[in-house]
Amino acid sequence: MKAEEFDKIFDDNEEDIVQYLDLSTIKRPNLEPKRINIDFPIWMVKKLDEEARHIGVSRQAIIKTWLADKIMQTEQHKIST
């Protein structure tokens, strides 16, 4: 399909354009995983595991969620001051 045809379908909102996209090549900037190693004291790992079990997610998910929340709070604080 030529770019002009694709643009017309998109602009006219005639149909869903997703069928024309190769989704296997999509990349989301800054969301690629980057593996890091971090050491936690045993008490902290136990607490993380307790909380993760309590809400039904993995330890990794709880760590990512809490870190993301803290980063967003810090960013909001920077903006408001």
Contacts in CASP RR format, 6 or more apart in sequence:
PFRMAT RR
TARGET T0000
AUTHOR 0000-0000-0000
METHOD contacts of the structure
MODEL  1
MKAEEFDKIFDDNEEDIVQYLDLSTIKRPNLEPKRINIDFPIWMVKKLDE
EARHIGVSRQAIIKTWLADKIMQTEQHKIST
1 20 0 8 1.000
6 17 0 8 1.000
6 20 0 8 1.000
9 15 0 8 1.000
9 17 0 8 1.000
9 20 0 8 1.000
10 17 0 8 1.000
40 48 0 8 1.000
45 59 0 8 1.000
48 59 0 8 1.000
48 62 0 8 1.000
48 63 0 8 1.000
49 59 0 8 1.000
51 62 0 8 1.000
52 58 0 8 1.000
52 59 0 8 1.000
52 61 0 8 1.000
52 62 0 8 1.000
55 62 0 8 1.000
57 65 0 8 1.000
END
